[in-house]
Amino acid sequence: MASFLKDVSKFYGTGEKNGTGQTLDEFLKEYDPYRYKTPSCTTDAVIFAYEGERCETIEGLKILLIKRGNHPSIGFWALPGGFIELEENLEDTARRELMEETGIEGLVMEQLAAYGDFDRDPRARVITTAYMAMVRLEDVKVRAGDDAADAMWCEMELRETALEETKLKEKKEEGGEVRIYRLILKNKERAFETEAWVKCTAKGEGGLIREEKFTVVRQGRTASDYAAIIVQGLLKIKERMRKS
């Protein structure tokens, strides 16, 4: 088949042929992109909001959630997001989906993490890239759209507890540290409250390279692994505030 890209000029390398005697053009003409099963890709947006003039602590921060209007996890609360278009950059997908589902646009967005456990979505093998942003609550207006049945800001409370205190049957990995975060989400006007538990397994504390994995162990009324993504974003914001 023809190349996925119209312009392949920057991919010729040294111009030599490969081990089977093919030029780049010949290689691309015969290349089968469906030789391997390919996963679907999505983006999700972690939008934090603060009230007042400045944000100096994660206490009081709110998170923007949308209510799933379709399967899977119908009726549960999720982050704004969706599938990428074939010729669309990831950050553009994050902004487009945020605008379509909540009406918010024009934000500075930072890539937070990729979540790709094979069992995170029953529809297909779906890998998501999470982006985060911070806004002043008074500066944005939210309206639910696209496949979002509803949208709302939730207050957040983050509590850390030792693994031993939770009575969860989770094992510590050798050389690693395990913490459990309890994420409480509330919206008083909607009489909404739910609690999710997120396990953080960390290795390499104090080193130049640090391995962290955030996993949902109690879901509450949050969909998929979104509680883990929120906790990871909150901790990153908290660490930056501490350093500044």
N, C-alpha and C positions, 0 to 999 in steps of 0.2 A: 504494500500500500504506500501511498505518498507520505511524505514527511508531515508530522503534526504541525510544524512551523513552516511558514512561507519562506522565511529567510533563515538559512542555516549557515551563513558565511562564517560565523564565529565558532563553529563546531568542527572545522576541518583539521584542527591540530597541526601536525607537521605535514599533512598532505599525503602521507604514505598509505599504503593499503594494509588491510588487516591480515590475520593469519590465513584466511581463506581466499585472499587475493581480491577483496572487494574495496572499492573506493567508498567514501561516506555516502554518496548518492545511491550507489548500488546496494549498500547495506541497508539504508533506510527504505528503499523500494521493496525489499524482501522482509523487512522487520515486521513481526506479528506482535502488536501490543497486547493481544489477548492470550499470549502464551502463558502468562501467569495470571491468576485471579487477582484482580485489583480491588483495593478497599475504596469505600466512599469517603469523601473528605467534607467536613463541616467546620464552621467557626462558631464560637460562642462569645458573648460580651459580658464581662463582669463590670457593671457600672455602679460605682460607689458615689454617694452624694453626702454633702455636709451642709449644715445650715449656718448662716452667719457670714462673717468676712473671711475667716481663716479656718483651716483644718489642722489641728495640732495633736489630735489623738484619735484612735480608732473608735473610742467610746462615742456613741452618738451617730456614727456613720450609718447610712441606710444603703440597701441594695435593691436594685431594680429586678423584679421577677415578672415573668409572664406565665399565664395559666395555659397548660397544654389543651388545645381544642380538638386534638385528634390522637389516635393511637400512635406510638405506645405511651404509657403513663398518662392517659387522658385524665384531666382534672387535677393533676399534680402541677407543682410549680417548678419552673425551669428558668434558665438564662436565655435572653434573646439570642437567636442564632439560626443557622440553617445550612443547606448544602451549597457548595461552591459551583459557579458556572465553569464550564470547561476552559474558557479563555478569560479567567478572572483571577487576579492576585488575591492572596488570603486576606490581607488587610482591607481590600476593597469589599470582599464578601462580608467581613465583620461589620463594616460601616453600612453596607446596603441592607443587610438583615436587621440591624438595629433600627434603621430608619423605617423599614417596612413593618416591623412588628411593634414599634413603640413611638415612632414619629420623631425620635431624637437623631440629630445629625450634626456634623461639624466638630466632632470631638477629637482631641489628641488621644490616640489609642496605642497602648504598648502590648507587645506579645508577652503573654504570661507563661504559658506552658502548653504542651501537647498531651492529650489523654487518649490512649489507644489500646486499653485492655480489650481483648477480643469479645468479651461478653457484655460490653456496655450498651449494646443496642440490638434488639431482636430482629430488626429488619434486614440488616446486612453488617458486614465488617466496616464499622464507621470509626474513623479517627478524627478527633476534633482538635483544633488549635484555639486556645482561649486568649482573648485580648481583654485588657482592663483599661478603665478610664475613671477619672474623678471629676465631678461636676458640683457646682453650687446648686442646691435644690431649687432656689428661687429662679435660676436661669433657664430651667428646662420645663417643658410641658409634655406629659406622657399621654399617648392615646394608643390603645390596643388596635392592631391591624394584622393583615395577612392571616396566618393560621394561629394567632394568639387569641384565645377566648377572652382574656382579661390581662391587665397589667397593673402592678402596684409597687410602691416603695415599702420595704420592710425594715423595721429596726432590727439590729443584730446584737446578740450577746455571745461572746466567745469565752468558754471556760476550758481550761486545761486540767486534765486529771491523769494520774499515773495509771498505767495499764493494770497494775495489780488491784487498784481500787474499783475497776469497772466490772470485774468478774467475767470479762469476755474471755473466751477460750482462744486467744490469739497468742502466738509464740513469738518471742523475741529472736531476731536473727543474730547469729554470732557476729560480734563486733559492731552491732548496731544499737540504736536508741529508738524506743517506741514510745510515742505519746498519743493520748486520745484527746481530741478536741470536741467539745459539745457546742454545737452551733444552734442557737435559739433564734428563730425568726418570728417577728410579731408585726401585726398591723391592727391596732386597736379599733380603728374605724370599721374594719371588716370582721372584727372579732376572730381574727386569724392568729393562730400560733402553732408552730411545729418545731420539733427538735430533731436534729440529725447528729450522728456521731461519726467523726472522721479520724482514722488512724494515720499517723505520720510515722513512717519508718525512715530513719536518717542514718547515714554513714559518712565518715570523713569529717567529723566535727573538728573545727579549728584548722583544717587543711585548705589548700588552694582549690581542691575539688571536693564538692559535697554532693552526695547522692541522697535525694529525698523522694519518697513516694507517698502520695496522699490517696487514701482509699476510704470509701464510705462503708461503715460497718452497721450503721442504723440509718435508715433512709428518711423516716418521717414522711412528710408529704412533699418532699423534693424529688424531682425526677432524676433518673440515671445517676451520674457521678457529680452532679452540679454542686452539691454541698462541699465536696472535696476541692473543687475549683475555687469556690468562694473562700474557703479557709486558707488555701494557699495564697490567694490574692491579699487577704487581710493580713496575713503574717508578713508578706513582703512589704506592704505599706507600713506596718508597725515597725519593722526593722529600719526602714528608711527614716521614719520619724525619729527613732531613737538615735540614729547617727547624726541627724541634722540638728 
